[in-house]
Amino acid sequence: MVGKVELGEGEAAIVYVTDARAAANVKVIDVPVSAGVPAAHAGVVVKGWANVPASRSFLDWLAGPDGQAILGSFGFLPPW
């Protein structure tokens, strides 16, 4: 969507903050949390996956302080 705005094919869009930060020639306006426009992402381990323990370890790391610090540096908010 942010690409459409950059090209002048749209006047506004609600996009991920990471996409907005990477965009050129657009004005970014933060949407307050109170507006109720959350974006949620889920992490799962696929049943029958070849390496379930490693997958679970990765998700544990991602949800932990180190993973959250990296995600936060890109504008992602902590899990709620």
C-alpha positions in Angstrom: 0.0 0.0 0.0 2.7 2.5 0.8 4.0 2.0 -2.7 0.7 3.2 -4.1 0.9 6.3 -2.0 4.6 6.9 -3.1 3.4 6.6 -6.7 0.6 9.1 -6.2 -2.0 6.4 -6.7 -3.5 6.8 -3.3 -3.7 9.7 -0.8 -3.3 7.7 2.4 -2.8 4.2 3.8 -2.4 2.4 7.1 0.7 0.4 6.8 3.3 -1.3 9.0 5.6 1.2 10.7 8.6 -0.6 9.2 7.2 0.0 5.7 6.5 3.6 6.4 10.0 4.2 7.7 11.4 2.7 4.5 9.2 4.8 2.2 10.5 7.8 0.4 8.5 11.0 -0.2 5.6 10.2 2.1 4.5 12.0 5.3 4.3 9.5 8.2 1.6 10.1 10.8 1.6 7.8 13.8 -1.8 6.1 14.5 -2.4 6.1 18.3 -2.9 2.8 19.9 -6.3 4.0 21.1 -7.4 4.1 17.5 -7.6 0.3 17.6 -5.6 -0.6 14.5 -3.3 -3.3 15.8 -1.3 -5.6 13.7 -0.8 -9.1 15.1 1.6 -11.8 14.0 1.7 -15.3 15.2 4.6 -17.7 15.5 3.8 -21.4 15.4 5.6 -24.7 15.1 4.2 -26.8 12.3 3.0 -30.2 13.4 5.3 -32.9 11.9 8.1 -30.5 11.2 11.5 -32.1 10.9 13.1 -30.1 13.7 10.4 -29.2 16.3 12.9 -28.6 19.2 14.9 -26.0 17.2 11.6 -24.3 16.0 10.4 -24.1 19.6 13.8 -22.7 20.7 13.6 -20.1 18.0 10.1 -19.0 19.0 11.2 -18.8 22.6 14.2 -16.7 21.7 12.0 -14.4 19.5 9.5 -13.8 22.3 12.4 -13.3 24.8 14.3 -10.2 25.6 17.0 -10.6 22.8 14.4 -11.2 20.1 12.1 -8.5 21.3 15.0 -6.0 21.4 15.8 -6.7 17.7 12.2 -6.5 16.7 11.8 -3.3 18.7 14.7 -1.8 16.9 12.6 -2.1 13.7 9.5 -0.5 15.3 7.7 -3.7 16.4 5.9 -3.5 19.7 6.2 -6.1 22.4 3.6 -8.9 22.5 0.3 -8.0 24.2 
